[in-house]
Amino acid sequence: MNLSKRIKEAQYSPIRRLYSYANEAEKEGKEVYYINIGQPDIPSPKTFFEALRKFDKKVISYVPSQGTEKLRIAFSKYFNQFNYGIEPDDIIITFGGSEALIFAFFAVADTNEEIIVFEPFYTNYNLFASLAGCKLVPIPTKIEEGFALPPYRRIKKYINSKTKAILYASPNNPTGKVYNEEELEILAKLVKEYNLFLIADEVYREFVYDGLKHKGIMQLEDIKDKCILTDSVSKRYSLCGARVGCIVSKNKELMSNVLKLAQGRLSCPEVEQYACAEVIEKENEFVMMCKEEFKRRIDAGIEVLKECEDIVYFKPQGAFYTMLKLPVNNAEDFAIFLLKEFELNKKTSMVAPGDGFYSTKGKGKNEIRISFVYEKEKMCEAIRIIIEGLKKYKK
Ligand SMILES: Cc1ncc(COP(=O)(O)O)c(C=O)c1O
């Protein structure tokens, strides 16, 4: 019996694949800082738990495949604070931003068709493309250039008859880059010229620092029918486990076809949708509190990174991650070393090897991604472990 080529060729998540080493480290009595993963330690909003207690039904039932009306209304009002012009019918609720991306990939690309992405990118795009059978075409961006998008002429060279969409995340995981208006206008021009879809992953929308402004995909004029927005409550409200997100588009044909996928998986969870609607309606201040907190963590963590001249880094403009270029040949081996062989005051850090954030073979081998998910003292300690670990590590 043979398993499918599709599943065999799919990747294990680079964010999660070293957990066995972390478990061993904990068994040996070390405390592990999990800066490999985007799971913030910020307590979820009280409104969520109050709503759970208030939820009063005799049967937990399927709800409409496109999501409950209450949640779609809450999302549309939330989006319209940013002048996105979204109606509840432009929204299909999904199982996190992850399912929204899977739906988007299935909807725009057939087998072997292409979606352009900017490398490094959120690693699970690789898996979603394997599932949908389409191909990600990576365009490199560089840490030394602040992960800026390449100019119009360079991006254009990657477009061919198989290209169906351009996908970007802003604020970006793993780079911390926030694309500016000029960069997004270039993408808008290209999708217009070549009649492509533009998919924006905006799960970190509010987490933009140092006076920068987030330009949203739905604020781009003239290309509304080509825009697909994917979103999630996971990070904004520290509700990663609620598994609630959405896919949004003004393109009626696209949304009516995406509904087939939503109907096939029947329904998203009823109770979480109810509680998330309450959170979205009431917790704007919570989001701002998270933003301030992430900014404090990033500012403090970057000060520690400055102490080590051998690490190349980019100070995140948004979200709460960054890629670090290390003076090692094999960052995965270094990550394992930190867990297996290294400790500082009985503590160590788990980091994500960088190669999984690329689809180009051989890239990212000397990079890691870290997440600013702990409060600032712990965050500084977690980064100091990397710096001290490098001094002991034999390449
Ligand atoms: C850029 C980006 N998109 C999408 C997701 C998916 O998140 P979720 O499925 O929890 O909404 C994540 C999670 O880390 C992410 O970083």
The ligand as a Tripos MOL2 file, in Angstrom:
@<TRIPOS>MOLECULE
LIG
   16    16     1     0     0
SMALL
NO_CHARGES

@<TRIPOS>ATOM
      1 C1          0.7840   35.0130    8.8990 C.3       1 LIG1
      2 C2         -0.1520   34.0110    9.4820 C.ar      1 LIG1
      3 N1         -1.2340   33.6680    8.7990 N.ar      1 LIG1
      4 C3         -2.1070   32.7700    9.2720 C.ar      1 LIG1
      5 C4         -1.9160   32.1620   10.4860 C.ar      1 LIG1
      6 C5         -2.9170   31.1580   10.9240 C.3       1 LIG1
      7 O1         -3.4420   31.3990   12.1590 O.3       1 LIG1
      8 P1         -4.8210   30.8060   12.7050 P.3       1 LIG1
      9 O2         -5.1690   29.6200   11.8750 O.co2     1 LIG1
     10 O3         -4.5640   30.4990   14.1280 O.co2     1 LIG1
     11 O4         -5.7940   31.9070   12.5240 O.co2     1 LIG1
     12 C6         -0.7880   32.4690   11.2380 C.ar      1 LIG1
     13 C7         -0.4950   31.8020   12.5200 C.2       1 LIG1
     14 O5          0.5430   31.9190   13.1110 O.2       1 LIG1
     15 C8          0.1100   33.4330   10.7310 C.ar      1 LIG1
     16 O6          1.2070   33.7950   11.3930 O.3       1 LIG1
@<TRIPOS>BOND
     1     1     2 1
     2     2     3 ar
     3     2    15 ar
     4     3     4 ar
     5     4     5 ar
     6     5     6 1
     7     5    12 ar
     8     6     7 1
     9     7     8 1
    10     8     9 2
    11     8    10 1
    12     8    11 1
    13    12    13 1
    14    12    15 ar
    15    13    14 2
    16    15    16 1
@<TRIPOS>SUBSTRUCTURE
     1 LIG1         1 GROUP 0 **** ****
